[in-house]
Amino acid sequence: MMSRVRIVPEVKRRKKHEPAVPKTPQPLQAIASSLAGPFLKERLLGNLPRPVLEGFEAISSSQSYPKGAILFVEGQEAYRVFILSSGRVKLTTASADGKSLLLRIAEPGEMIGLPGTISGKIYVLTAEALEPVQVNVISRAPFMEFLREHGDAALGVAEILNEIYHATFRELQHLAHSGSAAEKLARFLLDAAASRGSSNDALHTRLTLTHEEIAEIIGVARETVTRLFASFKREHLIELQGSKLVIADKAGLEKLVRA
């Protein structure tokens, strides 16, 4: 069984300093095209009638943020949700000693800030643009009204929240049973592949994370991640084909996790 995982090589991105400028609402087609992420595809809006989609478009507005911009801060009152249309967003939390811990990278199609906005409490993470991003923003009041009026959309949000819960639970399990750097990377690759579902008994995924970003997520040095990729290749656990990573021995990676 072979699984294909795409790894985008590390690149240096130029900084942009232009301020965030709200724009006019995105066309319906543009909003629909953003529903490709693991938390939104065909679940929140995919099966709703066009008039309902147009109602959703009416309550959302499109905004641009430059690299480094903060969309929201941990502990801030949660008053709106963000659908990421393009670009990537870093989601972090503060440790007890004040250090910033990278939890994951949100990619186009994902909805961020959802749990806090639904609860009407606070954001539990900080969201920072890793690169220039385009988002659709929806304030809490019209979003909640939309969900009350459209049960299918509310069910989709419930499914998204369920995924967030289980993903968080898995992370806590990983923290409680953290082992070697090799185990952490093997677990990361297996989870990343599993998170996108399966097809014909094969796991598929697409990663746009650099070695440095992967290192931050699993809590090791970037050099360690690079060294482990080379080691996994020598041991025929993975195969590197240009920018693609093929998991050649899934059972071998699982053995590392169980070690």
LINBEL-V706169 format. One record per residue. SS is DSSP state (h for helix, s for strand, l for the rest). Layout:
BEGIN
ss=SS
ss=SS
END
This chain:
BEGIN
ss=l
ss=l
ss=s
ss=s
ss=s
ss=s
ss=s
ss=l
ss=l
ss=l
ss=l
ss=l
ss=l
ss=l
ss=l
ss=l
ss=l
ss=l
ss=l
ss=l
ss=s
ss=s
ss=l
ss=l
ss=l
ss=l
ss=l
ss=h
ss=h
ss=h
ss=h
ss=h
ss=h
ss=l
ss=l
ss=l
ss=l
ss=l
ss=l
ss=l
ss=l
ss=l
ss=l
ss=l
ss=l
ss=l
ss=l
ss=l
ss=l
ss=h
ss=h
ss=h
ss=h
ss=h
ss=h
ss=h
ss=h
ss=h
ss=l
ss=s
ss=s
ss=s
ss=s
ss=s
ss=s
ss=l
ss=l
ss=l
ss=l
ss=s
ss=s
ss=s
ss=l
ss=l
ss=l
ss=l
ss=s
ss=l
ss=l
ss=s
ss=s
ss=s
ss=s
ss=s
ss=s
ss=s
ss=l
ss=l
ss=s
ss=s
ss=s
ss=s
ss=s
ss=s
ss=l
ss=l
ss=l
ss=l
ss=l
ss=s
ss=s
ss=s
ss=s
ss=s
ss=s
ss=s
ss=l
ss=l
ss=l
ss=l
ss=s
ss=s
ss=l
ss=h
ss=h
ss=h
ss=h
ss=h
ss=h
ss=l
ss=l
ss=s
ss=l
ss=l
ss=l
ss=s
ss=s
ss=s
ss=s
ss=l
ss=l
ss=l
ss=s
ss=s
ss=s
ss=s
ss=s
ss=s
ss=s
ss=h
ss=h
ss=h
ss=h
ss=h
ss=h
ss=h
ss=h
ss=h
ss=h
ss=l
ss=h
ss=h
ss=h
ss=h
ss=h
ss=h
ss=h
ss=h
ss=h
ss=h
ss=h
ss=h
ss=h
ss=h
ss=h
ss=h
ss=h
ss=h
ss=h
ss=h
ss=h
ss=h
ss=h
ss=h
ss=h
ss=h
ss=l
ss=l
ss=l
ss=l
ss=h
ss=h
ss=h
ss=h
ss=h
ss=h
ss=h
ss=h
ss=h
ss=h
ss=h
ss=h
ss=h
ss=h
ss=l
ss=l
ss=l
ss=s
ss=s
ss=l
ss=l
ss=s
ss=s
ss=s
ss=s
ss=s
ss=s
ss=l
ss=l
ss=l
ss=h
ss=h
ss=h
ss=h
ss=h
ss=h
ss=h
ss=h
ss=l
ss=l
ss=l
ss=h
ss=h
ss=h
ss=h
ss=h
ss=h
ss=h
ss=h
ss=h
ss=h
ss=h
ss=h
ss=h
ss=l
ss=l
ss=l
ss=s
ss=s
ss=s
ss=s
ss=l
ss=l
ss=s
ss=s
ss=s
ss=s
ss=l
ss=l
ss=h
ss=h
ss=h
ss=h
ss=h
ss=h
ss=h
ss=h
ss=h
ss=l
END
